[in-house]
Amino acid sequence: MLEVKNLKFRYNGFEVNASLNVNKGEILTLLGPNGCGKTTLLRCIYGILNPKTPCVYLDGKDVHSMDLRERAKKMGYVPQTHHPGFPYTVLEFVVMGRASQISTFESPGSEDYRIALEALKLVGIENLADKPYTQISGGQLQLALIARALVQNPRAILFDEPTAHLDFKNQVKVLEMIRRITAEKKVATILTLHDPNLAGMYSDKIALIKGGKIHAVGEPEEVLTENELSQVYEISIKVINADSFRFVIPVLNELKNH
């Protein structure tokens, strides 16, 4: 289990305050408007930003007390954006995720490349293994980033806006892959999203974030209500139930008046 207990962090005058947990094999989505603190919270959980007191625990162990190598073995982090630099092949790029599993002055071996290729197969882009990763699409790059996180063999994976800059088809493809990996690998998954509809479709639990704090947390049907969403997004919202799905839509008349 990944637990966050009374996390408090102040960053550029903005304060984040949160407690939550996610079990192995579950997806918890941090949902809220731009600037509400989702990414800051995610970075605090991983340790990119460091709260002053211990507050993040993976299987009972303080994450922030781990050195970088140990943390990388146990937690994967997939950033919102990645800017390719040197034109490594996709396979070489994914193999870099094995750095925490090999000695400091050791080069990746055949077993590391085998594991990387298996990860590419799992996310469905093994055909791109020899292609420069500077030449693949945004959706393919996101899948390569997921594969690179997988080769760490982590117990938890954090995804910051995995659907950002993707078209609808690739948004669904990436989220389907995250759901499959979470279930098959039994990892604890936390991701951030803007879209309540996608969050409702792919989350076991949702934490609504407002002003850096947890506004509500629970299963999608408990959290994705007209009252809770209207408070968080500060517009009137309608929730429509149809064919076992919940569709979240804004009230257009109110949008026209803003």
Backbone as CSV, one residue per row, in Angstrom:
resi,resn,N_x,N_y,N_z,CA_x,CA_y,CA_z,C_x,C_y,C_z
1,MET,0.837,-1.200,0.000,0.000,0.000,0.000,0.876,1.256,0.000
2,LEU,0.425,2.278,-0.731,1.070,3.585,-0.729,0.200,4.527,0.101
3,GLU,0.779,5.073,1.160,0.025,5.924,2.075,0.636,7.319,2.161
4,VAL,-0.225,8.310,2.177,0.178,9.697,2.391,-0.527,10.165,3.660
5,LYS,0.262,10.522,4.672,-0.294,10.885,5.976,0.067,12.327,6.331
6,ASN,-0.944,13.181,6.319,-0.767,14.578,6.741,0.399,15.261,6.027
7,LEU,0.450,15.091,4.714,1.487,15.750,3.920,1.216,17.252,3.890
8,LYS,2.220,18.024,4.255,2.116,19.480,4.207,3.358,20.036,3.524
9,PHE,3.121,20.907,2.552,4.248,21.466,1.801,3.858,22.833,1.267
10,ARG,4.741,23.801,1.450,4.514,25.154,0.935,5.509,25.425,-0.190
11,TYR,4.979,25.893,-1.326,5.806,26.076,-2.520,5.382,27.362,-3.211
12,ASN,6.295,28.336,-3.259,6.002,29.633,-3.876,4.716,30.249,-3.324
13,GLY,4.542,30.153,-2.006,3.370,30.731,-1.368,2.120,29.883,-1.435
14,PHE,2.201,28.726,-2.112,1.044,27.833,-2.257,1.237,26.635,-1.338
15,GLU,0.223,26.306,-0.578,0.345,25.209,0.387,-0.475,24.001,-0.031
16,VAL,0.159,22.834,0.038,-0.512,21.560,-0.235,-0.672,20.822,1.088
17,ASN,-1.849,20.249,1.287,-2.147,19.528,2.524,-3.008,18.328,2.159
18,ALA,-2.515,17.103,2.413,-3.262,15.936,1.936,-2.969,14.684,2.739
19,SER,-3.987,13.819,2.818,-3.858,12.456,3.336,-4.660,11.548,2.424
20,LEU,-4.057,10.450,1.982,-4.754,9.508,1.114,-3.978,8.202,1.077
21,ASN,-4.596,7.168,0.501,-3.900,5.888,0.340,-4.430,5.163,-0.880
22,VAL,-3.585,4.308,-1.436,-3.981,3.493,-2.591,-3.371,2.107,-2.429
23,ASN,-4.188,1.093,-2.631,-3.745,-0.292,-2.502,-3.099,-0.781,-3.792
24,LYS,-2.353,-1.859,-3.693,-1.792,-2.482,-4.887,-2.927,-2.975,-5.778
25,GLY,-2.773,-2.754,-7.080,-3.813,-3.142,-8.021,-4.916,-2.119,-8.166
26,GLU,-4.761,-0.944,-7.528,-5.762,0.121,-7.601,-5.208,1.353,-8.307
27,ILE,-6.134,2.110,-8.920,-5.801,3.409,-9.505,-6.499,4.496,-8.701
28,LEU,-5.717,5.426,-8.181,-6.245,6.620,-7.527,-5.941,7.810,-8.421
29,THR,-6.964,8.573,-8.763,-6.779,9.745,-9.618,-6.919,11.021,-8.807
30,LEU,-5.936,11.918,-8.954,-6.021,13.264,-8.403,-6.677,14.135,-9.462
31,LEU,-7.847,14.663,-9.160,-8.659,15.372,-10.149,-8.945,16.783,-9.667
32,GLY,-8.816,17.741,-10.575,-9.133,19.114,-10.224,-8.703,20.071,-11.320
33,PRO,-9.048,21.347,-11.180,-8.728,22.337,-12.213,-7.246,22.683,-12.242
34,ASN,-6.860,23.437,-13.260,-5.475,23.901,-13.362,-5.084,24.683,-12.110
35,GLY,-3.861,24.453,-11.651,-3.346,25.235,-10.541,-3.849,24.843,-9.169
36,CYS,-4.542,23.704,-9.072,-5.114,23.318,-7.773,-4.109,22.586,-6.889
37,GLY,-2.963,22.174,-7.446,-1.939,21.519,-6.642,-1.728,20.049,-6.932
38,LYS,-2.320,19.534,-8.008,-2.200,18.100,-8.320,-0.745,17.699,-8.560
39,THR,-0.069,18.435,-9.429,1.313,18.086,-9.772,2.244,18.294,-8.584
40,THR,2.035,19.362,-7.826,2.846,19.589,-6.629,2.692,18.432,-5.652
41,LEU,1.461,17.976,-5.445,1.214,16.845,-4.548,1.908,15.588,-5.062
42,LEU,1.799,15.336,-6.365,2.431,14.149,-6.942,3.949,14.199,-6.768
43,ARG,4.541,15.369,-6.973,5.992,15.512,-6.818,6.421,15.357,-5.365
44,CYS,5.566,15.774,-4.443,5.857,15.553,-3.020,5.820,14.068,-2.687
45,ILE,4.855,13.359,-3.243,4.729,11.931,-2.970,5.972,11.188,-3.460
46,TYR,6.449,11.543,-4.651,7.614,10.850,-5.211,8.923,11.292,-4.562
47,GLY,8.961,12.529,-4.094,10.189,13.016,-3.473,10.961,14.013,-4.302
48,ILE,10.392,14.454,-5.422,11.016,15.535,-6.193,10.986,16.810,-5.353
49,LEU,9.877,17.009,-4.654,9.752,18.048,-3.639,9.687,17.352,-2.281
50,ASN,10.310,17.926,-1.286,10.457,17.235,-0.003,9.752,17.954,1.137
51,PRO,8.631,17.409,1.605,8.012,17.924,2.834,8.983,17.776,4.004
52,LYS,8.806,18.598,5.030,9.765,18.624,6.137,9.688,17.391,7.025
53,THR,8.514,16.786,7.141,8.360,15.631,8.031,7.968,14.392,7.234
54,PRO,8.308,13.189,7.723,7.919,11.954,7.035,6.402,11.874,6.873
55,CYS,5.957,11.573,5.674,4.512,11.561,5.441,4.101,10.628,4.305
56,VAL,5.054,10.021,3.599,4.738,9.125,2.486,5.357,7.760,2.781
57,TYR,4.525,6.722,2.734,4.980,5.384,3.107,4.571,4.367,2.040
58,LEU,5.517,3.542,1.643,5.258,2.454,0.707,5.504,1.146,1.444
59,ASP,4.445,0.360,1.594,4.518,-0.879,2.381,5.095,-0.610,3.770
60,GLY,4.705,0.525,4.341,5.103,0.863,5.699,6.433,1.561,5.841
61,LYS,7.193,1.712,4.758,8.515,2.340,4.833,8.469,3.769,4.312
62,ASP,9.111,4.664,5.042,9.160,6.073,4.675,9.879,6.247,3.331
63,VAL,9.148,6.713,2.334,9.698,6.861,0.983,10.835,7.875,0.960
64,HIS,10.692,8.967,1.692,11.684,10.037,1.626,12.975,9.700,2.366
65,SER,12.975,8.619,3.138,14.212,8.172,3.787,15.038,7.270,2.871
66,MET,14.446,6.846,1.751,15.152,5.989,0.805,16.144,6.817,-0.008
67,ASP,17.288,6.231,-0.369,18.167,6.926,-1.299,17.563,6.821,-2.703
68,LEU,18.128,7.565,-3.641,17.542,7.647,-4.977,17.456,6.289,-5.657
69,ARG,18.478,5.465,-5.469,18.487,4.151,-6.111,17.377,3.259,-5.549
70,GLU,17.232,3.235,-4.244,16.194,2.401,-3.635,14.806,2.888,-4.029
71,ARG,14.634,4.209,-4.041,13.333,4.761,-4.417,12.994,4.415,-5.861
72,ALA,13.992,4.498,-6.745,13.757,4.180,-8.154,13.416,2.710,-8.360
73,LYS,13.915,1.848,-7.475,13.577,0.430,-7.573,12.123,0.174,-7.201
74,LYS,11.592,1.002,-6.316,10.273,0.726,-5.758,9.161,1.604,-6.305
75,MET,9.535,2.761,-6.861,8.528,3.680,-7.379,8.912,4.175,-8.763
76,GLY,7.948,4.155,-9.673,8.146,4.716,-10.995,7.453,6.064,-11.089
77,TYR,8.025,6.965,-11.877,7.439,8.297,-12.061,7.440,8.626,-13.546
78,VAL,6.267,8.894,-14.087,6.132,9.244,-15.504,5.700,10.705,-15.579
79,PRO,6.585,11.604,-16.030,6.277,13.036,-16.023,5.250,13.421,-17.078
80,GLN,4.719,14.629,-16.898,3.716,15.134,-17.836,4.318,15.415,-19.202
81,THR,5.511,15.957,-19.208,6.181,16.271,-20.472,7.594,15.707,-20.449
82,HIS,8.071,15.367,-21.629,9.447,14.897,-21.775,9.950,15.407,-23.113
83,HIS,11.097,16.048,-23.089,11.650,16.628,-24.315,12.849,15.800,-24.764
84,PRO,12.659,14.983,-25.791,13.755,14.135,-26.273,14.971,14.969,-26.644
85,GLY,16.129,14.495,-26.268,17.367,15.186,-26.596,18.156,14.387,-27.604
86,PHE,19.105,13.597,-27.124,19.908,12.762,-28.006,19.026,11.671,-28.619
87,PRO,19.183,11.386,-29.920,18.291,10.425,-30.591,18.600,8.962,-30.280
88,TYR,18.462,8.588,-29.008,18.563,7.170,-28.665,17.440,6.408,-29.354
89,THR,17.652,5.120,-29.578,16.534,4.311,-30.052,15.542,4.150,-28.907
90,VAL,14.320,3.796,-29.255,13.289,3.593,-28.238,13.731,2.528,-27.238
91,LEU,14.359,1.460,-27.743,14.827,0.393,-26.854,15.893,0.915,-25.890
92,GLU,16.856,1.690,-26.398,17.898,2.250,-25.533,17.292,3.178,-24.481
93,PHE,16.310,3.964,-24.903,15.630,4.881,-23.988,14.966,4.119,-22.842
94,VAL,14.307,3.017,-23.161,13.626,2.219,-22.139,14.635,1.523,-21.233
95,VAL,15.736,1.039,-21.807,16.774,0.370,-21.012,17.326,1.298,-19.929
96,MET,17.312,2.601,-20.185,17.800,3.550,-19.174,17.031,3.424,-17.862
97,GLY,15.804,2.948,-17.938,15.029,2.743,-16.725,15.590,1.656,-15.831
98,ARG,16.521,0.864,-16.353,17.142,-0.211,-15.570,18.317,0.287,-14.723
99,ALA,18.605,1.572,-14.775,19.789,2.115,-14.093,19.817,1.764,-12.609
100,SER,18.648,1.763,-11.962,18.616,1.477,-10.522,18.852,0.004,-10.214
101,GLN,18.788,-0.847,-11.247,18.909,-2.290,-11.039,20.327,-2.815,-11.292
102,ILE,21.201,-1.952,-11.809,22.565,-2.398,-12.119,23.571,-1.558,-11.341
103,SER,24.787,-2.052,-11.221,25.823,-1.350,-10.465,26.181,-0.029,-11.132
104,THR,26.739,0.883,-10.340,27.008,2.242,-10.802,27.860,2.281,-12.066
105,PHE,28.914,1.474,-12.131,29.821,1.523,-13.274,29.594,0.371,-14.249
106,GLU,28.452,-0.269,-14.143,28.131,-1.403,-15.006,27.250,-0.948,-16.161
107,SER,27.461,-1.532,-17.330,26.618,-1.241,-18.489,25.456,-2.231,-18.535
108,PRO,24.335,-1.824,-19.151,23.211,-2.754,-19.281,23.630,-4.011,-20.034
109,GLY,23.186,-5.159,-19.565,23.517,-6.422,-20.206,22.361,-6.972,-21.016
110,SER,22.540,-8.168,-21.543,21.517,-8.787,-22.393,20.198,-8.971,-21.645
111,GLU,20.273,-9.269,-20.347,19.054,-9.445,-19.555,18.289,-8.132,-19.427
112,ASP,19.016,-7.025,-19.294,18.370,-5.718,-19.217,17.660,-5.380,-20.526
113,TYR,18.300,-5.695,-21.638,17.668,-5.449,-22.936,16.463,-6.364,-23.145
114,ARG,16.541,-7.577,-22.652,15.402,-8.498,-22.769,14.206,-7.959,-21.983
115,ILE,14.469,-7.483,-20.781,13.403,-6.928,-19.942,12.790,-5.692,-20.598
116,ALA,13.651,-4.858,-21.196,13.160,-3.652,-21.870,12.291,-4.005,-23.071
117,LEU,12.708,-5.013,-23.832,11.924,-5.426,-24.990,10.582,-6.009,-24.554
118,GLU,10.567,-6.744,-23.449,9.312,-7.279,-22.920,8.374,-6.146,-22.520
119,ALA,8.928,-5.087,-21.946,8.111,-3.932,-21.564,7.527,-3.248,-22.792
120,LEU,8.327,-3.140,-23.852,7.825,-2.558,-25.099,6.709,-3.411,-25.684
121,LYS,6.852,-4.726,-25.589,5.792,-5.622,-26.063,4.527,-5.433,-25.243
122,LEU,4.687,-5.269,-23.941,3.534,-5.112,-23.061,2.729,-3.865,-23.402
123,VAL,3.425,-2.777,-23.743,2.702,-1.545,-24.078,2.386,-1.449,-25.570
124,GLY,2.813,-2.446,-26.336,2.395,-2.542,-27.731,3.199,-1.755,-28.736
125,ILE,4.446,-1.404,-28.417,5.247,-0.642,-29.387,6.609,-1.296,-29.624
126,GLU,6.665,-2.627,-29.533,7.944,-3.308,-29.773,8.437,-3.091,-31.196
127,ASN,7.526,-2.777,-32.130,7.919,-2.515,-33.514,8.724,-1.222,-33.651
128,LEU,8.718,-0.396,-32.611,9.460,0.867,-32.645,10.811,0.767,-31.945
129,ALA,11.205,-0.429,-31.540,12.402,-0.605,-30.712,13.645,0.046,-31.308
130,ASP,13.816,-0.028,-32.617,15.035,0.481,-33.255,14.873,1.881,-33.836
131,LYS,13.727,2.504,-33.600,13.482,3.837,-34.141,13.962,4.899,-33.156
132,PRO,14.579,5.993,-33.648,14.983,7.069,-32.736,13.767,7.606,-31.984
133,TYR,13.890,7.731,-30.677,12.706,8.146,-29.935,12.426,9.632,-30.096
134,THR,13.309,10.342,-30.792,13.031,11.731,-31.152,12.078,11.820,-32.339
135,GLN,11.771,10.671,-32.958,10.952,10.679,-34.178,9.606,9.975,-34.006
136,ILE,9.214,9.687,-32.765,7.937,9.007,-32.565,6.882,10.012,-32.114
137,SER,5.615,9.619,-32.223,4.509,10.522,-31.901,4.373,10.716,-30.396
138,GLY,3.542,11.689,-30.012,3.321,11.949,-28.596,2.743,10.760,-27.862
139,GLY,1.783,10.086,-28.497,1.190,8.910,-27.875,2.192,7.780,-27.722
140,GLN,3.023,7.583,-28.745,4.054,6.541,-28.679,5.103,6.873,-27.621
141,LEU,5.452,8.153,-27.501,6.417,8.564,-26.483,5.867,8.306,-25.083
142,GLN,4.571,8.566,-24.898,3.973,8.312,-23.587,4.038,6.824,-23.243
143,LEU,3.800,5.975,-24.233,3.891,4.531,-24.010,5.334,4.111,-23.726
144,ALA,6.294,4.760,-24.391,7.706,4.462,-24.127,8.086,4.865,-22.701
145,LEU,7.552,5.985,-22.234,7.803,6.412,-20.856,7.225,5.415,-19.856
146,ILE,6.045,4.885,-20.175,5.439,3.869,-19.309,6.315,2.623,-19.284
147,ALA,6.798,2.215,-20.465,7.672,1.039,-20.540,8.941,1.257,-19.724
148,ARG,9.495,2.472,-19.786,10.720,2.762,-19.029,10.471,2.675,-17.522
149,ALA,9.274,3.075,-17.091,8.932,2.939,-15.671,8.756,1.473,-15.294
150,LEU,8.207,0.685,-16.202,7.937,-0.725,-15.904,9.208,-1.537,-15.693
151,VAL,10.281,-1.207,-16.421,11.503,-2.016,-16.299,12.172,-1.854,-14.935
152,GLN,11.730,-0.867,-14.164,12.221,-0.727,-12.795,11.607,-1.791,-11.884
153,ASN,10.542,-2.431,-12.375,9.786,-3.401,-11.575,9.289,-2.765,-10.280
154,PRO,8.590,-1.618,-10.387,8.206,-0.870,-9.188,6.970,-1.448,-8.503
155,ARG,6.795,-1.052,-7.246,5.590,-1.422,-6.505,4.509,-0.364,-6.652
156,ALA,4.917,0.830,-7.042,3.976,1.933,-7.254,4.452,2.753,-8.443
157,ILE,3.504,3.313,-9.195,3.842,4.187,-10.324,2.984,5.442,-10.229
158,LEU,3.618,6.594,-10.427,2.935,7.876,-10.421,2.962,8.449,-11.835
159,PHE,1.801,8.868,-12.323,1.683,9.430,-13.673,1.172,10.862,-13.567
160,ASP,1.938,11.815,-14.083,1.508,13.214,-14.090,0.896,13.545,-15.446
161,GLU,-0.425,13.703,-15.469,-1.168,14.034,-16.691,-0.773,13.133,-17.868
162,PRO,-0.978,11.837,-17.777,-0.562,10.935,-18.858,-1.306,11.145,-20.166
163,THR,-2.434,11.877,-20.136,-3.192,12.112,-21.373,-2.941,13.499,-21.960
164,ALA,-2.054,14.278,-21.351,-1.796,15.636,-21.834,-1.296,15.619,-23.273
165,HIS,-1.837,16.508,-24.087,-1.415,16.711,-25.479,-1.717,15.513,-26.391
166,LEU,-2.557,14.585,-25.937,-2.911,13.433,-26.769,-4.324,13.589,-27.314
167,ASP,-4.554,13.051,-28.529,-5.916,13.049,-29.054,-6.738,11.997,-28.312
168,PHE,-8.053,11.983,-28.588,-8.962,11.143,-27.807,-8.593,9.665,-27.893
169,LYS,-8.247,9.205,-29.096,-7.879,7.796,-29.271,-6.687,7.433,-28.397
170,ASN,-5.649,8.277,-28.419,-4.448,7.967,-27.651,-4.646,8.163,-26.152
171,GLN,-5.546,9.072,-25.765,-5.891,9.189,-24.346,-6.450,7.869,-23.832
172,VAL,-7.400,7.321,-24.576,-8.020,6.053,-24.180,-6.992,4.926,-24.205
173,LYS,-6.148,4.902,-25.238,-5.142,3.847,-25.360,-4.189,3.855,-24.168
174,VAL,-3.730,5.043,-23.783,-2.792,5.151,-22.667,-3.461,4.766,-21.350
175,LEU,-4.689,5.225,-21.125,-5.377,4.901,-19.874,-5.752,3.424,-19.794
176,GLU,-6.106,2.832,-20.928,-6.360,1.384,-20.948,-5.088,0.629,-20.572
177,MET,-3.951,1.098,-21.076,-2.681,0.449,-20.771,-2.346,0.592,-19.291
178,ILE,-2.577,1.782,-18.732,-2.311,1.991,-17.309,-3.198,1.086,-16.460
179,ARG,-4.465,0.957,-16.846,-5.371,0.093,-16.082,-4.929,-1.368,-16.164
180,ARG,-4.519,-1.795,-17.339,-4.075,-3.181,-17.518,-2.821,-3.466,-16.697
181,ILE,-1.850,-2.558,-16.761,-0.596,-2.741,-16.028,-0.849,-2.751,-14.523
182,THR,-1.704,-1.857,-14.065,-2.023,-1.788,-12.637,-2.585,-3.112,-12.143
183,ALA,-3.490,-3.700,-12.936,-4.120,-4.963,-12.539,-3.151,-6.137,-12.646
184,GLU,-2.417,-6.217,-13.760,-1.547,-7.374,-13.991,-0.311,-7.363,-13.099
185,LYS,0.266,-6.189,-12.892,1.500,-6.079,-12.108,1.234,-5.839,-10.623
186,LYS,-0.038,-5.620,-10.281,-0.416,-5.374,-8.883,0.361,-4.201,-8.283
187,VAL,0.429,-3.113,-9.037,1.099,-1.922,-8.532,0.059,-0.939,-7.994
188,ALA,0.492,-0.100,-7.081,-0.341,1.001,-6.607,-0.110,2.175,-7.550
189,THR,-1.174,2.658,-8.178,-1.047,3.683,-9.209,-1.749,4.967,-8.784
190,ILE,-1.037,6.079,-8.910,-1.634,7.402,-8.718,-1.396,8.196,-9.989
191,LEU,-2.450,8.823,-10.508,-2.295,9.663,-11.690,-3.077,10.951,-11.510
192,THR,-2.705,11.958,-12.275,-3.429,13.224,-12.266,-4.155,13.385,-13.590
193,LEU,-5.373,13.913,-13.522,-6.177,14.157,-14.714,-6.960,15.455,-14.552
194,HIS,-7.362,16.029,-15.690,-8.259,17.185,-15.704,-9.701,16.773,-15.995
195,ASP,-9.881,15.690,-16.734,-11.190,15.322,-17.271,-11.953,14.417,-16.301
196,PRO,-13.067,14.885,-15.724,-13.843,14.049,-14.800,-14.390,12.784,-15.455
197,ASN,-14.707,12.846,-16.745,-15.258,11.669,-17.416,-14.220,10.557,-17.534
198,LEU,-13.000,10.906,-17.931,-11.939,9.900,-18.000,-11.600,9.382,-16.606
199,ALA,-11.597,10.269,-15.629,-11.323,9.844,-14.253,-12.365,8.838,-13.784
200,GLY,-13.626,9.091,-14.109,-14.688,8.183,-13.702,-14.596,6.825,-14.359
201,MET,-14.102,6.793,-15.591,-14.005,5.537,-16.333,-12.843,4.666,-15.878
202,TYR,-11.748,5.285,-15.441,-10.514,4.520,-15.238,-10.003,4.493,-13.794
203,SER,-10.747,5.033,-12.859,-10.256,5.113,-11.479,-11.011,4.176,-10.551
204,ASP,-10.277,3.605,-9.606,-10.916,2.896,-8.496,-11.326,3.885,-7.414
205,LYS,-10.488,4.908,-7.228,-10.787,5.983,-6.286,-10.382,7.314,-6.914
206,ILE,-11.064,8.368,-6.487,-10.765,9.714,-6.974,-10.610,10.641,-5.779
207,ALA,-9.568,11.476,-5.826,-9.403,12.536,-4.835,-9.592,13.869,-5.548
208,LEU,-10.648,14.591,-5.192,-10.879,15.918,-5.751,-9.999,16.920,-5.010
209,ILE,-9.239,17.711,-5.777,-8.298,18.663,-5.190,-8.805,20.081,-5.421
210,LYS,-8.820,20.870,-4.360,-9.196,22.282,-4.470,-8.289,23.102,-3.559
211,GLY,-7.600,24.059,-4.138,-6.741,24.927,-3.345,-5.660,24.205,-2.584
212,GLY,-5.130,23.120,-3.173,-4.049,22.378,-2.545,-4.485,21.387,-1.492
213,LYS,-5.782,21.250,-1.276,-6.297,20.353,-0.246,-7.238,19.313,-0.846
214,ILE,-7.377,18.183,-0.157,-8.319,17.152,-0.574,-9.729,17.629,-0.250
215,HIS,-10.512,17.888,-1.273,-11.897,18.332,-1.070,-12.808,17.144,-0.781
216,ALA,-12.586,16.042,-1.498,-13.369,14.817,-1.299,-12.571,13.659,-1.864
217,VAL,-12.714,12.483,-1.277,-12.032,11.294,-1.783,-12.936,10.093,-1.586
218,GLY,-12.943,9.201,-2.578,-13.774,8.007,-2.497,-13.910,7.358,-3.854
219,GLU,-14.824,6.416,-3.975,-15.085,5.776,-5.254,-15.738,6.785,-6.194
220,PRO,-15.603,6.581,-7.523,-16.109,7.568,-8.474,-17.558,7.983,-8.242
221,GLU,-18.437,7.023,-7.957,-19.847,7.371,-7.775,-20.083,8.204,-6.519
222,GLU,-19.151,8.138,-5.562,-19.275,8.934,-4.346,-18.760,10.356,-4.537
223,VAL,-17.786,10.500,-5.405,-17.090,11.777,-5.556,-17.599,12.591,-6.738
224,LEU,-17.921,11.918,-7.830,-18.353,12.630,-9.041,-19.834,12.965,-8.952
225,THR,-20.156,13.855,-8.034,-21.530,14.316,-7.868,-21.623,15.765,-8.319
226,GLU,-22.824,16.199,-8.636,-23.003,17.575,-9.094,-22.543,18.574,-8.038
227,ASN,-22.846,18.287,-6.782,-22.487,19.200,-5.706,-20.970,19.307,-5.539
228,GLU,-20.292,18.167,-5.444,-18.844,18.182,-5.220,-18.100,18.797,-6.398
229,LEU,-18.472,18.400,-7.614,-17.778,18.906,-8.799,-18.024,20.394,-9.007
230,SER,-19.240,20.846,-8.743,-19.550,22.271,-8.899,-18.726,23.115,-7.934
231,GLN,-18.508,22.601,-6.727,-17.691,23.331,-5.754,-16.228,23.394,-6.191
232,VAL,-15.714,22.284,-6.700,-14.298,22.234,-7.068,-14.010,23.047,-8.322
233,TYR,-14.863,22.927,-9.348,-14.619,23.615,-10.615,-15.250,25.002,-10.669
234,GLU,-16.067,25.339,-9.654,-16.675,26.661,-9.504,-17.552,27.049,-10.686
235,ILE,-18.223,26.050,-11.257,-19.280,26.261,-12.242,-20.371,25.231,-11.962
236,SER,-21.562,25.473,-12.486,-22.632,24.490,-12.323,-22.364,23.296,-13.224
237,ILE,-22.486,22.102,-12.657,-22.186,20.874,-13.384,-23.357,19.916,-13.275
238,LYS,-23.632,19.245,-14.370,-24.696,18.240,-14.426,-24.066,16.867,-14.595
239,VAL,-24.539,15.893,-13.818,-24.080,14.514,-13.936,-25.232,13.668,-14.453
240,ILE,-24.994,12.988,-15.575,-26.023,12.167,-16.215,-25.621,10.704,-16.118
241,ASN,-26.504,9.876,-15.608,-26.260,8.436,-15.510,-26.919,7.730,-16.683
242,ALA,-26.118,6.956,-17.421,-26.652,6.233,-18.581,-25.800,5.004,-18.855
243,ASP,-26.455,3.844,-18.965,-25.761,2.598,-19.314,-24.560,2.335,-18.410
244,SER,-24.741,2.505,-17.118,-23.733,2.248,-16.085,-22.566,3.242,-16.114
245,PHE,-22.657,4.284,-16.948,-21.633,5.322,-16.985,-22.189,6.617,-16.411
246,ARG,-21.289,7.437,-15.882,-21.646,8.762,-15.386,-20.989,9.795,-16.292
247,PHE,-21.805,10.634,-16.918,-21.290,11.664,-17.815,-21.365,13.016,-17.118
248,VAL,-20.232,13.700,-17.063,-20.141,14.998,-16.403,-20.105,16.086,-17.464
249,ILE,-21.052,17.022,-17.388,-21.096,18.109,-18.373,-21.322,19.440,-17.656
250,PRO,-20.739,20.530,-18.172,-20.983,21.845,-17.580,-22.339,22.381,-18.019
251,VAL,-22.914,23.247,-17.204,-24.165,23.910,-17.563,-23.815,25.078,-18.474
252,LEU,-24.216,24.984,-19.752,-23.756,25.936,-20.761,-24.230,27.351,-20.502
253,ASN,-25.444,27.525,-20.009,-25.952,28.877,-19.771,-25.074,29.644,-18.796
254,GLU,-24.557,28.931,-17.791,-23.697,29.604,-16.823,-22.359,29.961,-17.447
255,LEU,-21.839,29.092,-18.317,-20.568,29.393,-18.970,-20.669,30.659,-19.806
256,LYS,-21.818,30.862,-20.468,-22.000,32.037,-21.318,-22.021,33.326,-20.507
257,ASN,-22.366,33.207,-19.222,-22.471,34.394,-18.378,-21.165,34.755,-17.683
258,HIS,-20.114,33.950,-17.908,-18.826,34.224,-17.267,-17.873,34.902,-18.250
